[in-house]
Amino acid sequence: MDTVSPTRQTAVGRSLPNRRWDRLVRGRGRFVANVAHPGTLHAAVVRAAEAYGTIEAVDTTAARGAEGVVAVFTAGDFDGLCAPWRATHQVFGQARVPQEFALARGVIRYVGEPIAIVVAETAHAARDAAELVEVSVAGLDPVIAATDALGASAPVLHPELGAASPANLHARIARDAPPAPGGTRHTVHLSLARVAPQPMETRGLLAHYDPAEGTLFVRQSHQHPHQMQDVYSRLLGIPEHKVQVLCDDVGGAFGLKQQLHKDEMAAVCASVKLGRPVRFVVTRNESLISDGQARDHDLTGHVEIGADGRVAALRLTDVCGVGAFGLFPRTSFGEAGQTSRLFGAPYAVPAVAYDGTLAFQNRPPLGHYRGVGHPVACVITEALMDAAARACGEDPIAFRRRHLHDLSAGPVTTPGGIVVERYRMAECLDLIERRLAELPRPADGRLRGVGVACLLELTANGSRYYGDGDVNIACTETAVLKMEPSGVVRLATGNTDQGQGSDQMLAQVVAGTLGIAPDDVAVTSGDSAHSPYGGGAFGSRGTAVGGQAARNAAERLRERLLATAALLHQRDAAELELSGGQVVTTDGTALMSLAELARLCHFKPHLLPPEHEAGLTVVGRHVPPADAMNASAAFAAVVAIDPDTGTVEVERLMAAHEAGTLVNPQSVDAQITGGAVQGLGQALYEAVRMDDAGQPLTGSFMDYAMPRADMVPPVEVLHVPPLPGDGFAPRGVGEAGASCAPAAILCAINNALAPVGAAVTELPATPLVVWNALQSARKG
């Protein structure tokens, strides 16, 4: 007999290329905008040009008569077809939540809000006709800043909700803490500008309602096919089994594509009304002015230091602008809600208080963006830790190390309610400190600084948040695995792939468990009709949850294959292994190929005892912890500032991260690096700007600055090795970079400015912001 070297698990831990890359670089992507569908119509949205006002009339006469136009719909046309919705969440049961419709009814509340939708034979015809729709609006005074929206004299955006104090209150999130005895108190003010998630592919969908079958098919650039199946079923009254949502190739998402946007619902309604396929793709300009945005926080933090030189208390007041509405169905509570839990979380601080006020304003809705609250909590926590370290005259890393959690007696619970069951922060800081000590310190007349930030990251969210909130979001994951007669396998998963390579991760997990090549695993994902019910992509859960489900299924199939092979060869299954596509003994002797075994199971089951289970379709499921998993990270930034212009150059970014099992190290590094670059953008460049009338000032990439390749420093990713006995234990990595890099950069900037008595108190830290800080310091 032949001998085979055991190869079980060799697929895990290899840096293999993403299986989608070859098809995509050949121009064979299956994106919403380029998938052909017979008889497809095209939609364009008529958007509000004012930030606030009463709609007096919408004249569609000229648009309806334009060449190629099939229909023009306004809000009343969808009455009885699409139910209104509210972005409610029972964890925040006292929140004031307005009713929403696919198209604005009576009042517009932000520039870009959908008012009408035009459907035509071509996209150009639809856009041209949309410009012919005349909207008459009686303007009202808008309120743009969240702090202004809470003022006593602010115009009330949702009077139908009744009076509130303060005005335009959406929700309060508060957690008190007892006063710290004695010591000193230091305060940090910090404002975070709104940012606009900008994936490579804008939002879009192709909806096809078949009136004969009563079925709805939606191909959508989205993260959650099963969530959207549920949303369309509920709002349109179509039985769930007659709704299929396909999220095939998705050109990036970053949390933007987690929710329902009104224009998407309007496009689906148009297809239902017409009984024809309707394609709707958001333009880049539309994306910048009307998509769900993120951040928008005005923060005042206090750190109280006891007589022993330790932090005795951290306190934070947070005013968060949520826009005119919350985003459905995940709502807009996430930014402030996660901030409240994560503020101070990396450190053993006895008292942590949070007082957050969420305010309506005449801006697009606040949504989810990579990290969701983590970047906010991290940047203010680390700014306060630096302030405390300076006050104590202590090295920032040494000061942080003194305040790390001690898990020697078991898990600890933070004041924000996070159960810390795994904590590798000391190892992360050690890696960062050693690497920083190796760097040169050039002298060229610029102000130089080093910043360090720690991140306690919540990954692979469990069901508690959405389950207790009565929000229909699946947090478990299921994998269906079947072996074909050829010995190759097919995996169906509820995961979705937006370019992060989750399909590749799952293929490697299954291949490693079954001792086959990753190319012999075909993955089906992103299809609500053909994938098992799952949570799609959010919260760094792809491999941590989907990978565990896939591995559970593969282990079950492996056991079944070995049991069958043992029966056929009259051996003990414990003496057998799967390796190199073969069934082998422990000494490497090949007994039979998987293809031979699979053909026998499929075509010759009469050779096996009737009671023997030899079916080659199995199901694996993984239920993550009720709350979330913990991961640790520490980031460092090295910056140089031109004192004459305020220009900041980030010379180096480092990330030390505990990621558990690295299924594909190249992909892990890419995820952390990509997130760090997004964090760099939020720290130095990105801001959605508006004038006092609510008119966008950043309507294109000429105005909305993002880092280019020549602005990105080397990003060094350092990994803390898994603990002995961890086994297969992947932890989320997708959001660490975007969550921790802004804090490290801000700390580095203020470290560079401290010798001249200056400090930056807002992000992005543009050259003007830094220059103004320098000028203020020079004036005393």
Sequence and secondary structure as in RCSB ss.txt:
>XXXX:A:sequence
MDTVSPTRQTAVGRSLPNRRWDRLVRGRGRFVANVAHPGTLHAAVVRAAEAYGTIEAVDTTAARGAEGVVAVFTA
GDFDGLCAPWRATHQVFGQARVPQEFALARGVIRYVGEPIAIVVAETAHAARDAAELVEVSVAGLDPVIAATDAL
GASAPVLHPELGAASPANLHARIARDAPPAPGGTRHTVHLSLARVAPQPMETRGLLAHYDPAEGTLFVRQSHQHP
HQMQDVYSRLLGIPEHKVQVLCDDVGGAFGLKQQLHKDEMAAVCASVKLGRPVRFVVTRNESLISDGQARDHDLT
GHVEIGADGRVAALRLTDVCGVGAFGLFPRTSFGEAGQTSRLFGAPYAVPAVAYDGTLAFQNRPPLGHYRGVGHP
VACVITEALMDAAARACGEDPIAFRRRHLHDLSAGPVTTPGGIVVERYRMAECLDLIERRLAELPRPADGRLRGV
GVACLLELTANGSRYYGDGDVNIACTETAVLKMEPSGVVRLATGNTDQGQGSDQMLAQVVAGTLGIAPDDVAVTS
GDSAHSPYGGGAFGSRGTAVGGQAARNAAERLRERLLATAALLHQRDAAELELSGGQVVTTDGTALMSLAELARL
CHFKPHLLPPEHEAGLTVVGRHVPPADAMNASAAFAAVVAIDPDTGTVEVERLMAAHEAGTLVNPQSVDAQITGG
AVQGLGQALYEAVRMDDAGQPLTGSFMDYAMPRADMVPPVEVLHVPPLPGDGFAPRGVGEAGASCAPAAILCAIN
NALAPVGAAVTELPATPLVVWNALQSARKG
>XXXX:A:secstr
  B    TTTTTT     TTHHHHHTT    GGG   TT EEEEEEE SSSSEEEEEEE HHHHTSTTEEEEEEG
GGGTTTS  B    GGGTT     B SS  SEE STT EEEEEEESSHHHHHHHHTT EEEEEE     SHHHHT
STTS  S GGG   SSTTEEEEEEE      SSEEEEEEEEEEEE    SS  EEEEEEETTTTEEEEEES S H
HHHHHHHHHHHT  GGGEEEE  S    TTGGGSB HHHHHHHHHHHHHTS EEEE  HHHHHHHS BEEEEEEE
EEEEE TTSSEEEEEEEEEEEEESSB BTT S HHHHHHHHHTTTTB  SEEEEEEEEEE SS  B   TTTTHH
HHHHHHHHHHHHHHHHTT  HHHHHHHTB   TTS EE TTS EE    HHHHHHHHHHHHHTS    SSSEEEE
EEEEEEEEES  SHHHHHTT      EEEEEEE TTS EEEEES   SSS HHHHHHHHHHHHHTS GGGEEEEE
SBTTTS S   S TT IIIIIIHHHHHHHHHHHHHHHHHHHHHHT  GGGEEEETTEEEETT BEEEEHHHHHHH
HHH GGGS TTS    EEEEEE   SS EEEEEEEEEEEEE TTT  EEEEEEEEEE  BS SSHHHHHHHHHHH
HHHHHHHHHT    B TT  BS  STTTS    GGG   EEEEE    TT  S B   TTHHHHHHHHHHHHHHH
HHHGGGT    EES  HHHHHHHHHHHHH 
